[in-house]
Amino acid sequence: MRSARRLQILAVAAAVTVATVGGPTSAVAQAGPTGRSGGHGDRLRADATVSADGRGDFTSVQAAIDAAPEARTREWVIAVRPGEYHELVKVPAAKPHLTLVGTGRDAQDVVISYDNANGTAKPDGSGTYGTSGSASVTIDGADFTARNLTFANTFDEAAHPEITNRQAVAVLTRADRLVFDDVRFLGNQDTLYVNSSAADVVARAYFRDCYVEGDVDFIFGRASAVFDGCRIHSLTRGSSTNNGYVTAPSTSIANPYGFLFTGSRFTSDAPAGTVFLGRPWHPSNDPAALGQVLVRDSWIGDHVGATAWSDFSGGWSWRDARFAEHHNRGPGALVTDDRPQLTRAEARGLEVRDYLSGADGWSPWC
């Protein structure tokens, strides 16, 4: 992680820990990187504190969200003290501008997790959760921010051989203007579902200095999402030929911006040439879901081979999707006929601001 950002997050975390002893609305530190409330010398304020040991305002993250006011137009900060919070978390659309800040020294000090999978039976016997319903954390509130913490889906595939639908989402996003700064996303299949509220709605998300791990389609959906300076780690599934797919975009054909990875690192413990950068997902066989992914200015390990993209079941060819690379490096940054490369002129129109600005000129990076 960038050293300046690490020092800034540590300062925020230390101040939150001290200041929130005084209760809600304590001033805690200068704000973080997003340019939203608190930036450039303003004071970030903890409006509520979550602590599993009972020394905060709430003992669960969801309780703090439930108590937050609706229809906010300014940031409402929930400070989460170190600990493991095994709970389902939902941020409703009626509660925009929520911020979760982990107060530990590192993102791993605060872990919010649950363990449902697609095929997990609901307690009331009404069926299974499905992919969307498996999410440990669901974000429907716009202008949400998370910093310095971990989201996970801890579903144990080996312990549940009876469950064949193993998609297990750590975070599902369906809202617009989301920021994740120094956040870890842990899971296996379908870890991070970056989506929108409807097929014809564009939602934007910015991931800075984050860590995302999984194996099959573990970053997927139709949102416009930028991964800036992130580590994208593919877990091995023990195969000598196919250990999964990093992305499965379902970007609408009307949206030129799907997933952008820039200044990032793609790593894995899987054997060389056994992981694909992605494949095109067409939900319900929708032909208008024409996935878009660009990997640029990034380091790629040798787990990615000469053919970096794969077809999706149902006859959907990766060659019909919008997959490309530009100016990558590393042992897996091969240039072959099966790995389309952008020209310098083409790449100039596919920068971070192009993906995120939108009609409202959103600028989460300044």
VOROMI-114517 format. One record per residue (C-alpha): residue number from 1; x, y, z. Coordinates in steps of 0.1 Angstrom, whole numbers, plus 2048, in hexadecimal, padded with zeros to 3 digits. Example, Ala and Ser with C-alpha at 12.3 -4.5 7.8 and 13.67 -1.06 7.14 Angstrom:
+-----+------+-------+-----+
! num ! east ! north !  up !
+-----+------+-------+-----+
!   1 !  87B !   7D3 ! 84E !
!   2 !  889 !   7F5 ! 847 !
+-----+------+-------+-----+
END
This chain:
+-----+------+-------+-----+
! num ! east ! north !  up !
+-----+------+-------+-----+
!   1 !  800 !   800 ! 800 !
!   2 !  80C !   824 ! 7FA !
!   3 !  81F !   82F ! 819 !
!   4 !  80D !   851 ! 81A !
!   5 !  7EB !   841 ! 81B !
!   6 !  7F6 !   829 ! 835 !
!   7 !  801 !   845 ! 84C !
!   8 !  7E1 !   858 ! 846 !
!   9 !  7CB !   839 ! 84E !
!  10 !  7DF !   832 ! 86E !
!  11 !  7DA !   856 ! 879 !
!  12 !  7B4 !   853 ! 873 !
!  13 !  7B3 !   832 ! 885 !
!  14 !  7C6 !   83E ! 8A3 !
!  15 !  7B1 !   85D ! 8A6 !
!  16 !  790 !   84A ! 8A3 !
!  17 !  79B !   832 ! 8BF !
!  18 !  7A2 !   84F ! 8D6 !
!  19 !  787 !   868 ! 8CD !
!  20 !  769 !   851 ! 8CC !
!  21 !  76D !   84A ! 8F1 !
!  22 !  75A !   86B ! 8F4 !
!  23 !  73C !   85C ! 8E2 !
!  24 !  72C !   863 ! 8C0 !
!  25 !  735 !   881 ! 8AB !
!  26 !  758 !   884 ! 8B9 !
!  27 !  771 !   894 ! 8A1 !
!  28 !  78B !   879 ! 898 !
!  29 !  7A4 !   884 ! 87D !
!  30 !  7A9 !   894 ! 85C !
!  31 !  796 !   881 ! 841 !
!  32 !  7A3 !   868 ! 829 !
!  33 !  7A9 !   866 ! 804 !
!  34 !  788 !   86A ! 7F3 !
!  35 !  783 !   890 ! 7F3 !
!  36 !  761 !   88A ! 802 !
!  37 !  759 !   89A ! 824 !
!  38 !  778 !   89D ! 839 !
!  39 !  792 !   8A2 ! 81D !
!  40 !  7AB !   8BE ! 81B !
!  41 !  7AC !   8C7 ! 840 !
!  42 !  788 !   8C2 ! 84A !
!  43 !  781 !   8AC ! 868 !
!  44 !  774 !   889 ! 864 !
!  45 !  75B !   881 ! 880 !
!  46 !  751 !   85F ! 88E !
!  47 !  72C !   860 ! 892 !
!  48 !  72A !   83D ! 8A1 !
!  49 !  742 !   823 ! 8AE !
!  50 !  73F !   7FD ! 8AA !
!  51 !  752 !   7E7 ! 8C3 !
!  52 !  74D !   7C2 ! 8C8 !
!  53 !  757 !   7C5 ! 8EC !
!  54 !  73A !   7DD ! 8F5 !
!  55 !  74F !   7FB ! 8FA !
!  56 !  741 !   80E ! 8DC !
!  57 !  71F !   81B ! 8D2 !
!  58 !  716 !   7F9 ! 8C2 !
!  59 !  723 !   7D6 ! 8C2 !
!  60 !  71A !   7CE ! 89E !
!  61 !  720 !   7E1 ! 87D !
!  62 !  6FC !   7DC ! 872 !
!  63 !  6EE !   7EB ! 892 !
!  64 !  703 !   80A ! 88B !
!  65 !  6F6 !   80C ! 868 !
!  66 !  6D2 !   807 ! 873 !
!  67 !  6D6 !   824 ! 88B !
!  68 !  6E5 !   83C ! 871 !
!  69 !  6CD !   857 ! 864 !
!  70 !  6BD !   854 ! 842 !
!  71 !  6C1 !   86A ! 824 !
!  72 !  6E2 !   87A ! 82F !
!  73 !  6F3 !   892 ! 817 !
!  74 !  714 !   891 ! 82B !
!  75 !  72A !   876 ! 838 !
!  76 !  71F !   861 ! 856 !
!  77 !  73E !   84F ! 864 !
!  78 !  73D !   82E ! 876 !
!  79 !  75E !   825 ! 887 !
!  80 !  762 !   7FF ! 88B !
!  81 !  77B !   7F4 ! 8A5 !
!  82 !  792 !   7D5 ! 8A0 !
!  83 !  780 !   7B4 ! 8A1 !
!  84 !  76D !   79A ! 88D !
!  85 !  748 !   7A3 ! 885 !
!  86 !  736 !   784 ! 879 !
!  87 !  716 !   793 ! 86C !
!  88 !  703 !   79B ! 84D !
!  89 !  706 !   7C0 ! 845 !
!  90 !  6EE !   7D4 ! 82E !
!  91 !  6F1 !   7F8 ! 826 !
!  92 !  6CE !   803 ! 819 !
!  93 !  6C8 !   81C ! 7FD !
!  94 !  6B8 !   833 ! 816 !
!  95 !  6D9 !   838 ! 828 !
!  96 !  6F2 !   849 ! 810 !
!  97 !  714 !   858 ! 81B !
!  98 !  71D !   83D ! 834 !
!  99 !  741 !   837 ! 83B !
! 100 !  750 !   819 ! 84E !
! 101 !  773 !   81F ! 85B !
! 102 !  787 !   803 ! 86B !
! 103 !  79C !   810 ! 888 !
! 104 !  7B6 !   7F5 ! 889 !
! 105 !  7DA !   7F9 ! 87C !
! 106 !  7D2 !   7E4 ! 85E !
! 107 !  7B4 !   7DA ! 849 !
! 108 !  7B6 !   7B7 ! 857 !
! 109 !  7AF !   7C3 ! 87A !
! 110 !  78A !   7C9 ! 873 !
! 111 !  778 !   7AB ! 862 !
! 112 !  754 !   7AC ! 858 !
! 113 !  749 !   78A ! 84B !
! 114 !  72E !   770 ! 846 !
! 115 !  72D !   74D ! 836 !
! 116 !  70E !   749 ! 820 !
! 117 !  712 !   73B ! 7FC !
! 118 !  6FA !   73A ! 7DF !
! 119 !  6EF !   717 ! 7E8 !
! 120 !  6EC !   71D ! 80E !
! 121 !  6C9 !   714 ! 819 !
! 122 !  6B6 !   730 ! 82A !
! 123 !  6AB !   72A ! 84E !
! 124 !  686 !   72E ! 845 !
! 125 !  687 !   712 ! 82B !
! 126 !  67E !   72A ! 80F !
! 127 !  69B !   71F ! 7F9 !
! 128 !  6BF !   72A ! 7F6 !
! 129 !  6CF !   74C ! 7F7 !
! 130 !  6DB !   74F ! 7D3 !
! 131 !  6F9 !   762 ! 7C9 !
! 132 !  6EE !   785 ! 7D2 !
! 133 !  6DE !   779 ! 7F2 !
! 134 !  6FF !   769 ! 7FD !
! 135 !  710 !   78A ! 802 !
! 136 !  71F !   791 ! 824 !
! 137 !  71C !   7B6 ! 81D !
! 138 !  703 !   7C7 ! 805 !
! 139 !  706 !   7EB ! 7FD !
! 140 !  6E8 !   7FE ! 7EE !
! 141 !  6F0 !   820 ! 7FD !
! 142 !  701 !   839 ! 7E6 !
! 143 !  721 !   84B ! 7EF !
! 144 !  72C !   82F ! 806 !
! 145 !  751 !   82D ! 811 !
! 146 !  764 !   812 ! 823 !
! 147 !  788 !   816 ! 830 !
! 148 !  7A1 !   800 ! 841 !
! 149 !  78D !   7E0 ! 847 !
! 150 !  785 !   7BD ! 839 !
! 151 !  766 !   7AF ! 829 !
! 152 !  764 !   789 ! 826 !
! 153 !  74E !   76C ! 81D !
! 154 !  75B !   74F ! 831 !
! 155 !  746 !   733 ! 820 !
! 156 !  75B !   713 ! 822 !
! 157 !  757 !   700 ! 802 !
! 158 !  769 !   6E1 ! 80F !
! 159 !  753 !   6DF ! 82D !
! 160 !  733 !   6E0 ! 818 !
! 161 !  736 !   6C7 ! 7FB !
! 162 !  710 !   6C5 ! 7FB !
! 163 !  70E !   6E9 ! 7EE !
! 164 !  716 !   6EB ! 7C9 !
! 165 !  70D !   70F ! 7C3 !
! 166 !  72B !   71E ! 7D4 !
! 167 !  72A !   742 ! 7CA !
! 168 !  730 !   754 ! 7EB !
! 169 !  731 !   77A ! 7E9 !
! 170 !  745 !   78F ! 803 !
! 171 !  737 !   7B1 ! 7F6 !
! 172 !  71B !   7B9 ! 7DE !
! 173 !  719 !   7DE ! 7D3 !
! 174 !  6FB !   7EC ! 7C1 !
! 175 !  6FF !   811 ! 7C8 !
! 176 !  712 !   82E ! 7B8 !
! 177 !  731 !   841 ! 7C2 !
! 178 !  741 !   828 ! 7D9 !
! 179 !  764 !   82A ! 7E7 !
! 180 !  779 !   80E ! 7F6 !
! 181 !  79B !   818 ! 804 !
! 182 !  7B3 !   7FE ! 812 !
! 183 !  798 !   7E4 ! 814 !
! 184 !  79C !   7BE ! 812 !
! 185 !  782 !   7A8 ! 800 !
! 186 !  785 !   783 ! 808 !
! 187 !  773 !   765 ! 7F9 !
! 188 !  775 !   74A ! 7DE !
! 189 !  75B !   74A ! 7C3 !
! 190 !  74A !   76C ! 7BC !
! 191 !  75B !   77F ! 7D8 !
! 192 !  753 !   7A3 ! 7CC !
! 193 !  733 !   7AA ! 7BA !
! 194 !  735 !   7CE ! 7AC !
! 195 !  712 !   7D3 ! 79D !
! 196 !  6F7 !   7EE ! 799 !
! 197 !  6D3 !   7F1 ! 7A3 !
! 198 !  6C7 !   7E8 ! 77F !
! 199 !  6D5 !   7DD ! 75E !
! 200 !  6D1 !   800 ! 74F !
! 201 !  6DF !   812 ! 76D !
! 202 !  704 !   81B ! 770 !
! 203 !  714 !   819 ! 792 !
! 204 !  738 !   823 ! 79A !
! 205 !  751 !   815 ! 7B3 !
! 206 !  775 !   81F ! 7BB !
! 207 !  78D !   806 ! 7CB !
! 208 !  7AE !   815 ! 7D7 !
! 209 !  7CA !   800 ! 7E6 !
! 210 !  7B3 !   7E3 ! 7EC !
! 211 !  7B9 !   7BD ! 7ED !
! 212 !  7A0 !   7A6 ! 7DB !
! 213 !  7A4 !   780 ! 7DC !
! 214 !  790 !   763 ! 7CE !
! 215 !  790 !   749 ! 7B2 !
! 216 !  772 !   747 ! 79B !
! 217 !  763 !   768 ! 78D !
! 218 !  76D !   779 ! 7AD !
! 219 !  768 !   79D ! 7A0 !
! 220 !  748 !   79E ! 78C !
! 221 !  72A !   7B3 ! 783 !
! 222 !  71F !   7D0 ! 76E !
! 223 !  72C !   7EE ! 782 !
! 224 !  747 !   806 ! 776 !
! 225 !  763 !   7FE ! 78E !
! 226 !  787 !   80A ! 791 !
! 227 !  7A1 !   7F6 ! 7A3 !
! 228 !  7BE !   80E ! 7A9 !
! 229 !  7DE !   801 ! 7B9 !
! 230 !  7CD !   7E1 ! 7C4 !
! 231 !  7D9 !   7BE ! 7C9 !
! 232 !  7C3 !   7A4 ! 7B7 !
! 233 !  7CC !   781 ! 7C4 !
! 234 !  7BF !   761 ! 7B3 !
! 235 !  7BD !   744 ! 7CB !
! 236 !  7C7 !   722 ! 7BD !
! 237 !  7AC !   707 ! 7BA !
! 238 !  7C6 !   6EC ! 7B7 !
! 239 !  7C2 !   6E8 ! 791 !
! 240 !  7DF !   6E4 ! 779 !
! 241 !  7CA !   6F4 ! 75C !
! 242 !  7B0 !   70C ! 769 !
! 243 !  7B0 !   71E ! 78A !
! 244 !  795 !   737 ! 783 !
! 245 !  78D !   759 ! 775 !
! 246 !  794 !   77B ! 785 !
! 247 !  777 !   78E ! 775 !
! 248 !  754 !   787 ! 767 !
! 249 !  747 !   7A9 ! 75B !
! 250 !  723 !   7AE ! 750 !
! 251 !  727 !   7D2 ! 745 !
! 252 !  709 !   7DF ! 731 !
! 253 !  710 !   7E5 ! 70C !
! 254 !  706 !   809 ! 712 !
! 255 !  721 !   80E ! 72B !
! 256 !  745 !   812 ! 71E !
! 257 !  754 !   80E ! 741 !
! 258 !  755 !   7ED ! 754 !
! 259 !  773 !   7E3 ! 769 !
! 260 !  794 !   7F6 ! 768 !
! 261 !  7B3 !   7E8 ! 779 !
! 262 !  7CF !   802 ! 77A !
! 263 !  7F0 !   801 ! 78D !
! 264 !  7E6 !   7E0 ! 79C !
! 265 !  7F6 !   7BE ! 7A3 !
! 266 !  7E7 !   79D ! 798 !
! 267 !  7F6 !   781 ! 7AD !
! 268 !  7EF !   75C ! 7B4 !
! 269 !  7FD !   73C ! 7C3 !
! 270 !  7ED !   729 ! 7A5 !
! 271 !  803 !   718 ! 78B !
! 272 !  80E !   72C ! 76D !
! 273 !  7F5 !   732 ! 752 !
! 274 !  7D7 !   725 ! 766 !
! 275 !  7C3 !   745 ! 76E !
! 276 !  7B0 !   75B ! 756 !
! 277 !  7AB !   780 ! 759 !
! 278 !  787 !   77C ! 752 !
! 279 !  769 !   770 ! 73E !
! 280 !  749 !   781 ! 733 !
! 281 !  72A !   77C ! 749 !
! 282 !  708 !   77F ! 738 !
! 283 !  6EE !   77D ! 754 !
! 284 !  6CF !   76B ! 748 !
! 285 !  6E1 !   769 ! 726 !
! 286 !  6DD !   78E ! 721 !
! 287 !  6EF !   797 ! 700 !
! 288 !  6F1 !   7BC ! 70B !
! 289 !  708 !   7B2 ! 728 !
! 290 !  728 !   7B8 ! 715 !
! 291 !  743 !   7B7 ! 72F !
! 292 !  75F !   7D1 ! 730 !
! 293 !  780 !   7CC ! 742 !
! 294 !  7A1 !   7DF ! 73E !
! 295 !  7C1 !   7D5 ! 750 !
! 296 !  7DB !   7F0 ! 74B !
! 297 !  7FC !   7FB ! 75B !
! 298 !  7FB !   7DD ! 772 !
! 299 !  811 !   7C0 ! 77C !
! 300 !  805 !   79D ! 773 !
! 301 !  813 !   77D ! 780 !
! 302 !  81A !   75D ! 76C !
! 303 !  7F9 !   74D ! 778 !
! 304 !  7EA !   75F ! 759 !
! 305 !  7F4 !   74F ! 739 !
! 306 !  7F5 !   757 ! 714 !
! 307 !  7CF !   756 ! 712 !
! 308 !  7C3 !   76D ! 72D !
! 309 !  79E !   76D ! 726 !
! 310 !  785 !   750 ! 725 !
! 311 !  763 !   749 ! 716 !
! 312 !  744 !   746 ! 72D !
! 313 !  72D !   728 ! 72C !
! 314 !  70F !   72C ! 715 !
! 315 !  724 !   735 ! 6F7 !
! 316 !  72F !   758 ! 701 !
! 317 !  751 !   75F ! 6F2 !
! 318 !  76A !   775 ! 703 !
! 319 !  773 !   784 ! 6E1 !
! 320 !  751 !   794 ! 6DF !
! 321 !  756 !   7A6 ! 701 !
! 322 !  76B !   7C5 ! 707 !
! 323 !  78A !   7B7 ! 716 !
! 324 !  7AC !   7C8 ! 713 !
! 325 !  7CE !   7CF ! 722 !
! 326 !  7E7 !   7EC ! 720 !
! 327 !  80B !   7F0 ! 72B !
! 328 !  80C !   7D4 ! 745 !
! 329 !  82B !   7C3 ! 752 !
! 330 !  835 !   7A3 ! 765 !
! 331 !  839 !   77F ! 75A !
! 332 !  814 !   77C ! 752 !
! 333 !  812 !   79C ! 73E !
! 334 !  815 !   78A ! 71C !
! 335 !  80C !   79A ! 6FB !
! 336 !  7FC !   780 ! 6E5 !
! 337 !  7E0 !   77E ! 6CB !
! 338 !  7C9 !   773 ! 6E7 !
! 339 !  7D0 !   791 ! 6FC !
! 340 !  7C3 !   7B1 ! 6EC !
! 341 !  7D8 !   7D0 ! 6F3 !
! 342 !  7CD !   7F5 ! 6F1 !
! 343 !  7E1 !   80E ! 6DE !
! 344 !  7ED !   82D ! 6F1 !
! 345 !  7D2 !   842 ! 6E1 !
! 346 !  7B7 !   829 ! 6EB !
! 347 !  7C4 !   827 ! 70F !
! 348 !  7C2 !   84D ! 713 !
! 349 !  79C !   84B ! 712 !
! 350 !  79B !   830 ! 72D !
! 351 !  7A9 !   840 ! 74C !
! 352 !  79C !   840 ! 770 !
! 353 !  789 !   860 ! 76B !
! 354 !  778 !   853 ! 74C !
! 355 !  76A !   835 ! 760 !
! 356 !  75E !   849 ! 77E !
! 357 !  756 !   86D ! 775 !
! 358 !  734 !   868 ! 766 !
! 359 !  71C !   885 ! 760 !
! 360 !  721 !   892 ! 783 !
! 361 !  747 !   895 ! 781 !
! 362 !  74D !   87E ! 79E !
! 363 !  771 !   87F ! 7AA !
! 364 !  778 !   867 ! 7C7 !
! 365 !  79D !   86A ! 7C3 !
! 366 !  7A2 !   88F ! 7CC !
+-----+------+-------+-----+
END
